Amino acid sequence: MKTGNALFEYLLRLGDNCLILSQRLSEWCGHGPVLEEDIALTNVALDLLGQARFWLSYAGEIEGAGRDEDQLAFLREAGEFRNALLLEQPNGHYGETTARQFYFDAWHYLALKELRHSSDARVAEIAEKALKEVSYHLQRSADWVIRLGDGTEESHRRMQSSLDDLWMYTGELFEMDSIDEQMLRQGIGIDLAVLRLSWLEHVEKTLAQATLQLPAGNWMRRGGKQGVHTEKLGFLLAEMQFLQRAYPGAQW
């Protein structure tokens, strides 16, 4: 695959991760368990949306087909999205949202730390800026895992169940395919497999503080990076893309 095509795909993965999780978190707006959390989740969603704009804007430039970040966000079909399957999973109850966020934040933080050293100056610049926000995201989601895990008997049970249920989506975050390998060889991307040990160490340390157990099982769901998604993404996109689909070219 040509470098431009591989970089375009790589940037879509980074941008779509942020975009899809941002959309999921925005669904909590007005429905948070307490007002402070309602506002906090909305702020995290906005951070991720801003990061998605940076990645997708750059992707559009690399593609050279005249598509900007809005067109990439609102005019692609589900099979053209490259986000990890973990991020399209429904919010569920607050423990499920927290588990999903914590798993991703821990990965996102480590990935951005490495991407700061990318040979592509634009990638390094975006990663540097995003890392400042994601550092807070990780602190916040880890705190909630501990609070719920080491809280009441009910919150402990629900938090453990949420971590167990979403565990099968975490393996995909560390898989390397031909695009990842090409970006790594060129110094643009990072070795995702190497991140897994540090990720596991952080997850285990946090779960120990939360009196929770690291989920068991080695079977993992995969396919999101290649455009093979669960049916849940289609429903998410139907809502996210409705306005642009109904009124093509509409602007505020």
N, C-alpha and C positions, 0 to 999 in steps of 0.2 A: 504494500500500500504506500502511495506517495506520502511524503512528510506532511503536506498540507492537509490531505484527507485524514490522516491519522491524528494530527493535532486538532482538527475540527471535531472529530469524534471524542477525543480526550476532553476537550473543553465542554462539549455537551454533557458528558458524564458529571463533571464538576458542577456545571450550572444547573442541570436537571435535579441533582441531589438537593441543592438549596431551594430550587423553585418548588418542587413537589412537597418537601417538608414544610416550607413556608405556607403553602396552601392548606395543608393539613392543620397546622397550628392556628391559622386564621379562623378555622371552623369553631374554635373555642371562644372567639370574641363574643362577649355578652353571655357566655355560659360557664365561665370559670368558677371554680369552687368558692373562691373569695375574690373580692374586688382587686386586691393587690396582685393575685395570680392572673386574673383576667388581663390586667395591664402588662404584666411581665411577659406572658406568653405572646401577646400582641407585639411587644417590642422585639422579642426573639424572632418572630415571624418576619418583621420588617427588616431586621438585620440580614436574615437569610435571603429575603427578596432583593435587597441591595447587592448582596454578593452574587446572586443569580444574574442580575443585570450586567455586572462586570464580566462574568464568564461568558454569558451568551452574546453580549456585544462583541467581545473579542472573537467568539466563534463565528459570528456573522461576517466579520472582516476577513477571517481566514478562508471562509467558504467562498467569498467573492461573488455571491449570487444576488446581492442586493437585499438580503434579509437582515433586519435588525433584531434586537432582543425581543421586541413585541411580537414580531412575526414568528420567531422561533418558539416563543412561549404559547401563542394562541392559535397558530395555524398549522401545527404538526399533529399527526394522528398518534394514537397510543403506541403503535409499533415503532415510531420514530424517536420516542423518548428513551433516554439512557440512564435513568436513575436506578439506584439499588432498590430491590423489592421491599426492603425494610421500610423505606420512607413512604411508600404508598399505602401501608397498612392503616386501617381506620383508627381513629383516636381511642375508641372504647371508653373505659372509665379512666380516671386520672392516673392510676397506677400503670395502665397500659401506655398512655401518652408519655409518662415519665420514663418507663423502660426503653421505649423506642428512642426518646431523646437522648438518654444517657448513653446507650450503645453507640449512637451516631456521633454524639459530641466527642466521646473519647477517641473515636476513629478520626473525626474531622480535625481535631486539635493536632494529633500526631501527623496527619497527612499535610496539613498546612505548614507545620514546622519544617518539614522536609522540602516542601514546594517553594519555600522562601529562597532556596539555593538553586532553583531551576536555572538552566542556561538560557531560558527564554525570559528576558527582562520583564515582559508584561505579566507572565505567569507569576514570577517572583514578587512583583509589585502588588498584585491582587492578593496573593497569599499573605503577604506581610500585613496588609490592611485588615484582611478578614480575621487573621489570628487574634487580633486584639479583642474582637467581638466574641469569637468562639471560646476564648479563654474564660470569659464570663459565662457563656452558655454551659460549659462543662462544669464549672464550679456550682452553678445553680442546679443543674439536673442531678449531679452527684449528691448535693445537699438534700434534695427531695427523695432520692433513693434511700438515704440514711434515715431521714425523718419518717418515711412511711414504713421502711423495713423494721426499724427499731421503735415503732410506735405502739399501736394497739394490736391485739391479736388479729383483728380483722384486717387492719392495714398491712400487717406483716404477711398474712396469707395471700392477700390480693397482689401485693408487690412481688412476692415470689412466683405466683402463678403467671404474672405478666412477663417477668424475665424469662421464665421457662417457655412460654408460648412464642416469644419473639426470637428466641435463641437461634432457631433454624435459619433465620434470615441474615445472621451476622457473618457467616463464612464468605458470602459473596463479596464483602467489603475488602477481603484480602486476596482474592483471586487475581492472577495475572494472565491476561490473554495476549494475543499478538499485538494489539494496539498498545497495551501497557508495556510490553517488552520493547517495542520500537521506540516509544517515548523515553523509556529508561536508557536505552543504548545511546540516544541522542542527548541525554542529560536534561531533557525537558521534564520528564515525569519521574516518578519515584518507584521504588520496589515495595509494593504493597505487602508482599509476604513477610518482609522484614518487620513491618509494623505490628504484626500480630502478637509477638511476645510482649512488647511494651503495652499494647492494648489489654492483653490478658492480665498483666501485672496490675494495671490501674483498676480494671474491673474487679479483680479479686480483692484488692485492698479495700475498695469502696464497699463491696458486698460484705466483707468481714466486719466493717464498722456498722453496717446495717443489720447485722445478725442474719444475713441471708446466705444462701448456698449458690455457688456457681452452677448454672444449669448443666446437665449431662446430655450426651448425645452428639454424634458426629455427622449425622445426616443433615445436609444443608440444601436449602432452595437456592436456585441461581437462574440467571437469564436476563435480569433487568438491564445489565450493561450492553446486552446485545439486542435489546428491544422486545424481549419475551416477558410479558408482564402478567400479573394477576388481573382478574376482571375488575378489581377495585380501582385500578387506575382509570379505566374508562369512565366510571361514574364521577371520579374526581375531576377529570378533564371536561366532562359535560357541563359541570358547574363553572369551572374556572374559565372556560373558553366561550361560554354562552353569549356574552354581549358582543364579542368580536365576530362570532359566527352569525349572529342574528342581524347585526348592523356592520357589515364589512367596511373596514377603513374608518370606523367611528373614532373620534378623538374627544378628549375632554375639552 
